[in-house]
């Protein structure tokens, strides 16, 4: 199961329960009314209405633009994310999400100039769906900046929606804007970790783990940002502690190693011990080698799997044989898959067994996570799999390569923008947009 969709099934259920309790997961059966684009309502006039002094006019304009989903409206809507009225802010956040969704929410029924929208656009489910939920259009920096700013809103619902929308969209800004977005948003989010509202703390930590997940070329994480997540390890809510561990692992924040070690030794077993050990394995620092080696033949399957992953990420090729020996008689398919992952990183083995695991439901997310890590700097090994007859495999491989940050993947992916399958075309177009940085033609 992918740990990017939080930490465990138990954690996910707790998050859903918290959100449902405050009404953030309702709405699929509710109906709101917005003005539809008619013959007398132009795009230019609607954009101009966003700057109106009349609150109702601004609200109607942003609702119309939300329903239309035009990319050109993203930057003009951005100031309305900070509107004085909560309803208008929430509509602006939903509009930005709909603009960048891979599959836009389309109004279900039109009656004259009125449109009924039966599908509410909520930020958390979009965030939880991962990077594949968004399309190919790059997100203007002003959109990400204003969403981060709105996360400090006095209204908790606005703040949480803005946070999850920021988490879903901030990773899609142009590569040249990413350092500035991290620098500007880091202190804002770090301050929010201290909020009294546990739902807000949880949202902040999850979003930080996604947005600040280490990418090739990223500057070092500012200590005031990373250390704020370390402090959350002492939160009185276990679900927040687990989320903080996951985030520190995703960020590969080495200053957290000592605290994670202490928590692993203290708990020794159970969800918190597993989350701490998993975070250490994602950081993959050589100082954790003794713990990984000690758990390589553990009777606890979770610890054994995590130990294999940790050894693979440390990158010590001399450990390849001991991992193979530990997996040889293993019947647990997830542990065997981790062994293949380690063999690719430490012994240059083929990726075929991992790609094949994409077709097995229980191992899909685990395999996809591994491919995302393998793809960085190894794009050439996927050439054959980009032609796989299984559409879902082609999509997954393209997505993994698109998130790798490896410009050498571009010439391999670009031909798939003309693939015979629409979903592959969508994934390839999105991947090309992500990989094209400054100076890439």
C-alpha positions as CSV (number, residue, x, y, z in Angstrom):
1,X,0.0,0.0,0.0
2,X,1.4,3.4,-0.9
3,X,2.5,5.4,2.1
4,X,2.1,8.6,0.1
5,X,-1.6,8.4,0.8
6,X,-0.8,8.9,4.4
7,X,0.7,6.2,6.7
8,X,-1.6,3.3,7.0
9,X,-5.1,2.2,6.4
10,X,-5.8,2.8,10.1
11,X,-4.5,6.4,9.8
12,X,-6.6,6.9,6.6
13,X,-9.8,5.8,8.4
14,X,-9.0,8.2,11.2
15,X,-8.5,11.1,8.8
16,X,-11.7,10.4,7.0
17,X,-13.6,10.3,10.3
18,X,-12.2,13.6,11.4
19,X,-13.1,15.3,8.1
20,X,-16.5,13.7,8.0
21,X,-17.2,15.0,11.5
22,X,-16.8,18.6,10.4
23,X,-18.7,18.1,7.2
24,X,-15.8,18.3,4.7
25,X,-16.6,15.0,3.1
26,X,-20.3,15.6,2.5
27,X,-21.6,17.2,-0.7
28,X,-21.9,14.6,-3.3
29,X,-25.7,14.7,-2.8
30,X,-26.0,18.5,-2.3
31,X,-26.9,21.0,-5.0
32,X,-25.6,24.5,-5.4
33,X,-26.6,26.9,-8.1
34,X,-24.3,29.0,-10.2
35,X,-24.7,31.2,-13.3
36,X,-23.9,29.4,-16.6
37,X,-22.0,31.1,-19.4
38,X,-24.7,32.4,-21.8
39,X,-24.6,34.4,-24.9
40,X,-24.4,37.7,-23.1
41,X,-21.8,36.6,-20.5
42,X,-18.3,36.8,-21.9
43,X,-15.1,35.4,-20.3
44,X,-13.6,38.9,-20.2
45,X,-16.7,40.4,-18.4
46,X,-16.7,37.6,-15.9
47,X,-12.9,38.0,-15.1
48,X,-13.6,41.8,-14.7
49,X,-16.4,41.0,-12.2
50,X,-13.8,39.3,-10.0
51,X,-12.6,42.8,-9.1
52,X,-16.1,44.1,-8.4
53,X,-16.8,45.9,-5.1
54,X,-20.0,44.0,-4.8
55,X,-19.5,40.7,-3.0
56,X,-22.4,39.0,-4.8
57,X,-20.9,39.9,-8.2
58,X,-17.5,38.4,-7.2
59,X,-19.2,35.3,-6.0
60,X,-21.2,34.7,-9.2
61,X,-18.1,35.4,-11.3
62,X,-15.9,32.9,-9.5
63,X,-18.7,30.3,-9.6
64,X,-19.1,30.7,-13.3
65,X,-15.3,30.4,-13.9
66,X,-15.3,27.3,-11.6
67,X,-17.9,25.6,-13.8
68,X,-16.0,26.6,-17.0
69,X,-12.6,25.4,-15.8
70,X,-10.6,27.6,-18.2
71,X,-6.8,27.6,-17.4
72,X,-6.7,31.3,-18.4
73,X,-8.8,32.1,-15.3
74,X,-6.4,30.7,-12.8
75,X,-4.3,33.8,-12.2
76,X,-7.3,36.2,-12.2
77,X,-9.1,34.1,-9.6
78,X,-6.0,33.9,-7.4
79,X,-6.7,37.2,-5.5
80,X,-10.2,36.0,-4.7
81,X,-8.7,33.1,-2.6
82,X,-8.1,35.9,-0.1
83,X,-11.5,37.5,-0.4
84,X,-13.1,38.8,2.9
85,X,-16.1,36.5,2.5
86,X,-15.7,32.8,3.4
87,X,-18.1,31.5,0.8
88,X,-16.3,33.4,-2.0
89,X,-13.0,32.1,-0.8
90,X,-14.2,28.5,-0.8
91,X,-15.6,28.9,-4.3
92,X,-12.3,30.4,-5.5
93,X,-10.3,27.4,-4.0
94,X,-12.7,25.0,-5.7
95,X,-12.4,26.9,-8.9
96,X,-8.6,26.6,-8.9
97,X,-8.8,22.9,-8.2
98,X,-11.3,22.4,-11.0
99,X,-9.1,24.3,-13.5
100,X,-6.2,22.0,-12.9
101,X,-8.0,18.7,-12.4
102,X,-7.2,15.9,-14.9
103,X,-10.9,15.2,-15.1
104,X,-12.8,18.4,-14.5
105,X,-16.1,18.5,-12.6
106,X,-18.7,19.4,-15.2
107,X,-22.1,20.8,-14.3
108,X,-24.7,18.1,-14.6
109,X,-27.8,20.1,-15.8
110,X,-28.5,23.4,-17.4
111,X,-31.8,25.3,-17.1
112,X,-31.7,28.5,-19.1
113,X,-28.9,30.6,-17.6
114,X,-28.7,28.6,-14.5
115,X,-26.6,25.5,-13.9
116,X,-27.0,22.9,-11.2
117,X,-23.7,21.5,-9.9
118,X,-24.3,18.2,-8.1
119,X,-20.6,17.3,-7.5
120,X,-19.0,19.3,-4.8
121,X,-15.2,20.0,-5.4
122,X,-13.5,19.1,-2.1
123,X,-9.7,19.6,-1.7
124,X,-8.9,16.7,0.6
125,X,-10.0,13.8,-1.7
126,X,-8.2,15.4,-4.6
127,X,-5.0,15.7,-2.4
128,X,-5.3,12.1,-1.3
129,X,-5.7,10.9,-4.9
130,X,-2.1,12.0,-5.5
131,X,-0.4,13.7,-8.4
132,X,-2.3,11.8,-11.1
133,X,-5.4,13.8,-10.1
134,X,-4.1,16.9,-11.8
135,X,-3.6,17.6,-15.5
136,X,-0.8,19.0,-17.6
137,X,-1.3,22.7,-17.1
138,X,1.3,24.4,-14.9
139,X,0.0,26.2,-11.8
140,X,0.9,29.9,-11.7
141,X,3.0,30.7,-8.6
142,X,0.5,33.3,-7.4
143,X,-2.1,30.6,-7.1
144,X,0.1,28.4,-4.9
145,X,1.3,31.5,-2.9
146,X,-2.3,32.6,-2.1
147,X,-3.4,29.2,-1.2
148,X,-0.6,28.9,1.3
149,X,-1.5,32.4,2.7
150,X,-5.2,31.3,3.0
151,X,-4.1,28.4,5.2
152,X,-3.8,31.0,8.0
153,X,-7.5,32.0,7.6
154,X,-9.5,32.5,10.8
155,X,-12.2,30.1,9.5
156,X,-10.9,26.6,10.0
157,X,-12.8,25.2,7.0
158,X,-11.3,27.8,4.7
159,X,-7.9,27.1,6.1
160,X,-8.1,23.3,5.7
161,X,-9.5,23.6,2.1
162,X,-6.7,26.0,1.2
163,X,-4.1,23.7,2.8
164,X,-5.2,20.6,0.9
165,X,-5.6,22.6,-2.3
166,X,-2.1,23.9,-1.9
167,X,-0.9,20.4,-1.3
168,X,-2.5,19.2,-4.5
169,X,-1.3,22.1,-6.7
170,X,2.0,23.4,-5.3
171,X,3.9,20.6,-6.8
172,X,2.7,21.6,-10.3
173,X,4.2,25.1,-10.4
174,X,6.9,25.6,-13.1
175,X,10.2,24.2,-12.0
176,X,11.8,27.7,-11.9
177,X,9.2,28.8,-9.4
178,X,9.5,25.9,-7.0
179,X,12.4,27.3,-4.8
180,X,10.5,30.5,-4.2
181,X,7.3,28.6,-3.4
182,X,9.1,26.4,-0.9
183,X,10.8,29.5,0.7
184,X,7.6,31.4,1.0
185,X,5.3,28.7,2.1
186,X,7.6,26.9,4.6
187,X,7.4,29.4,7.4
188,X,3.6,29.8,7.0
189,X,3.0,26.1,7.2
190,X,5.5,25.6,10.0
191,X,3.6,28.1,12.1
192,X,0.3,26.3,11.5
193,X,1.7,23.0,12.9
194,X,1.2,24.7,16.3
195,X,-2.6,25.3,15.8
196,X,-5.0,24.2,18.5
197,X,-7.3,22.5,16.0
198,X,-6.0,18.9,15.4
199,X,-7.6,18.7,12.0
200,X,-5.6,21.8,11.0
201,X,-2.4,20.3,12.4
202,X,-3.0,17.0,10.6
203,X,-3.7,18.8,7.3
204,X,-0.6,20.9,7.6
205,X,1.7,18.0,8.3
206,X,0.3,15.9,5.4
207,X,0.7,18.8,3.0
208,X,4.2,19.5,4.1
209,X,5.2,15.9,3.5
210,X,3.8,16.1,0.0
211,X,5.1,19.6,-1.0
212,X,8.5,19.4,0.6
213,X,9.1,15.7,-0.4
214,X,12.7,15.8,-1.6
215,X,13.2,16.2,-5.3
216,X,16.5,16.3,-7.3
217,X,17.9,19.8,-7.2
218,X,15.8,21.0,-4.2
219,X,17.7,23.3,-1.8
220,X,18.1,21.9,1.7
221,X,15.0,22.2,3.8
222,X,15.1,25.2,6.2
223,X,15.6,24.1,9.7
224,X,12.7,26.1,11.0
225,X,10.5,24.2,8.6
226,X,11.8,20.7,9.2
227,X,12.2,21.2,13.0
228,X,8.5,22.2,13.2
229,X,7.6,18.7,11.9
230,X,10.0,17.1,14.4
231,X,8.1,18.9,17.2
232,X,4.9,17.3,16.0
233,X,6.4,13.9,16.9
234,X,5.4,14.8,20.4
235,X,1.8,15.6,19.5
236,X,-0.8,14.0,21.8
237,X,-2.7,12.6,18.8
238,X,-1.2,9.3,17.5
239,X,-2.5,9.9,14.1
240,X,-0.6,13.2,13.9
241,X,2.5,11.6,15.2
242,X,2.3,9.0,12.4
243,X,1.7,11.7,9.8
244,X,4.7,13.6,11.1
245,X,6.9,10.5,10.8
246,X,5.7,9.9,7.3
247,X,6.4,13.6,6.4
248,X,9.9,13.6,7.8
249,X,10.6,10.5,5.8
250,X,9.3,12.0,2.6
251,X,11.3,15.2,3.2
252,X,14.4,13.0,3.9
253,X,15.1,15.4,6.8
254,X,18.3,14.1,8.4
255,X,17.9,16.2,11.6
256,X,15.0,14.0,12.5
257,X,17.1,10.8,12.6
258,X,17.9,10.9,16.3
259,X,14.3,11.5,17.3
260,X,13.0,8.8,15.0
261,X,15.5,6.3,16.4
262,X,14.5,7.1,19.9
263,X,10.8,6.6,19.1
264,X,11.5,3.3,17.3
265,X,13.5,2.0,20.3
266,X,10.9,3.3,22.8
267,X,7.8,1.7,21.1
268,X,9.6,-1.4,19.6
269,X,6.3,-2.7,18.1
270,X,3.0,-1.4,16.9
271,X,2.0,1.4,14.5
272,X,4.2,4.1,15.9
273,X,7.3,1.9,15.9
274,X,6.5,0.9,12.3
275,X,6.0,4.5,11.2
276,X,9.3,5.6,12.9
277,X,11.3,2.8,11.2
278,X,9.6,3.5,7.9
279,X,10.6,7.2,8.1
280,X,14.2,6.2,8.8
281,X,14.1,3.9,5.7
282,X,12.9,6.7,3.5
283,X,15.6,9.1,4.8
284,X,18.1,6.3,4.0
285,X,21.1,7.6,5.9
286,X,24.1,5.4,6.5
287,X,23.9,6.0,10.2
288,X,20.7,3.8,10.2
289,X,22.5,0.8,8.7
290,X,22.8,-1.1,12.0
291,X,19.0,-0.9,12.6
292,X,18.3,-2.1,9.0
293,X,20.7,-4.9,9.2
294,X,19.3,-6.0,12.6
295,X,15.8,-6.2,11.2
296,X,16.7,-7.8,7.9
297,X,15.7,-11.3,9.1
298,X,13.0,-10.0,11.5
299,X,10.0,-12.2,12.2
300,X,7.9,-9.0,11.9
301,X,7.1,-8.8,8.2
302,X,6.7,-5.0,8.3
303,X,10.1,-4.5,9.9
304,X,11.7,-6.9,7.4
305,X,10.2,-5.1,4.4
306,X,11.2,-1.7,5.7
307,X,14.7,-2.9,6.5
308,X,15.1,-4.0,2.9
309,X,13.9,-0.7,1.6
310,X,16.2,1.2,3.9
311,X,19.3,-0.8,2.8
312,X,18.3,-0.2,-0.8
313,X,18.1,3.6,-0.3
314,X,21.4,3.8,1.7
315,X,22.9,2.5,-1.5
316,X,25.6,0.2,-0.1
317,X,26.0,-2.3,-2.9
318,X,27.8,-4.8,-0.6
319,X,24.4,-5.4,1.1
320,X,22.8,-6.9,-2.1
321,X,23.8,-10.5,-1.4
322,X,22.5,-10.4,2.2
323,X,19.2,-9.0,1.0
324,X,18.9,-11.8,-1.7
325,X,19.6,-14.4,1.0
326,X,16.9,-12.9,3.3
327,X,14.3,-13.0,0.5
328,X,15.1,-16.3,-1.1
329,X,12.7,-18.4,1.0
330,X,10.2,-15.6,1.5
331,X,6.6,-16.2,0.7
332,X,5.3,-12.7,1.5
333,X,4.8,-11.1,-1.9
334,X,5.3,-7.6,-0.6
335,X,8.7,-8.5,0.9
336,X,9.7,-10.3,-2.3
337,X,8.8,-7.1,-4.2
338,X,10.9,-5.0,-1.8
339,X,13.8,-7.4,-2.6
340,X,13.4,-6.7,-6.3
341,X,13.4,-3.0,-5.5
342,X,16.7,-3.4,-3.7
343,X,18.2,-5.5,-6.5
344,X,17.5,-2.8,-9.0
345,X,19.1,-0.1,-6.8
346,X,22.1,-2.2,-5.6
347,X,22.7,-4.7,-8.3
348,X,21.3,-3.1,-11.5
349,X,18.7,-5.8,-11.9
350,X,15.8,-5.5,-14.3
351,X,12.7,-3.6,-13.3
352,X,10.4,-6.2,-15.0
353,X,9.2,-7.9,-11.8
354,X,8.2,-4.5,-10.3
355,X,6.4,-3.4,-13.5
356,X,4.6,-6.7,-13.5
357,X,3.4,-6.1,-10.0
358,X,1.5,-3.0,-11.2
359,X,-1.1,-5.5,-12.5
360,X,-1.6,-7.1,-9.1
361,X,-4.1,-5.1,-7.1
362,X,-2.6,-5.6,-3.6
363,X,0.9,-4.7,-4.8
364,X,0.1,-1.9,-7.2
365,X,0.7,1.1,-4.9
366,X,3.9,-0.5,-3.6
367,X,5.2,-1.1,-7.1
368,X,4.3,2.4,-8.3
369,X,6.2,3.9,-5.3
370,X,9.3,1.9,-6.2
371,X,9.1,2.8,-9.9
372,X,8.9,6.5,-8.9
373,X,12.2,6.1,-7.0
374,X,13.9,4.0,-9.6
375,X,13.0,6.3,-12.5
376,X,15.3,9.1,-11.3
377,X,18.4,8.8,-13.5
378,X,17.3,5.4,-14.9
379,X,14.7,6.3,-17.5
380,X,16.3,4.1,-20.2
381,X,15.3,0.9,-18.3
382,X,11.6,1.7,-18.9
383,X,11.8,1.9,-22.7
384,X,10.2,-1.5,-23.4
385,X,7.5,-1.0,-20.8
386,X,6.3,2.2,-22.4
387,X,5.0,-0.1,-25.2
388,X,3.2,-2.6,-22.8
389,X,-0.1,-3.7,-24.2
390,X,-1.7,-3.0,-20.8
391,X,-2.9,0.6,-20.9
392,X,-2.8,0.9,-17.1
393,X,0.8,-0.2,-17.0
394,X,1.7,2.4,-19.7
395,X,0.0,5.1,-17.7
396,X,1.7,4.1,-14.4
397,X,5.2,3.9,-16.0
398,X,4.7,7.3,-17.7
399,X,3.5,8.8,-14.4
400,X,6.5,7.5,-12.5
401,X,8.9,8.8,-15.1
402,X,7.1,12.2,-15.2
403,X,7.6,12.6,-11.4
404,X,11.3,11.5,-11.6
405,X,12.6,14.9,-12.6
406,X,14.9,13.2,-15.1
407,X,15.0,15.2,-18.4
408,X,16.4,12.1,-20.2
409,X,12.9,10.7,-19.9
410,X,11.4,13.4,-22.2
411,X,12.4,11.8,-25.6
412,X,11.0,8.4,-24.3
413,X,7.7,9.9,-23.2
414,X,7.0,12.4,-25.9
415,X,5.9,9.9,-28.5
416,X,3.2,8.7,-26.1
417,X,1.4,12.0,-26.4
418,X,0.1,10.5,-29.6
419,X,-0.7,7.1,-28.1
420,X,-3.8,5.3,-29.3
421,X,-5.3,5.4,-25.8
422,X,-6.7,8.7,-24.4
423,X,-5.6,8.0,-20.8
424,X,-2.0,7.3,-22.0
425,X,-2.0,10.6,-23.9
426,X,-3.3,12.4,-20.9
427,X,-0.5,10.9,-18.6
428,X,2.2,11.5,-21.2
429,X,1.1,15.2,-21.7
430,X,1.2,15.7,-18.0
431,X,4.6,14.0,-17.7
432,X,6.1,16.1,-20.5
433,X,4.9,19.3,-18.8
434,X,6.5,18.3,-15.5
435,X,9.8,17.4,-17.1
436,X,10.2,20.5,-19.2
437,X,12.1,22.9,-17.1
438,X,14.0,26.1,-17.9
439,X,16.0,25.7,-21.1
440,X,14.4,22.3,-22.0
441,X,13.1,22.3,-25.5
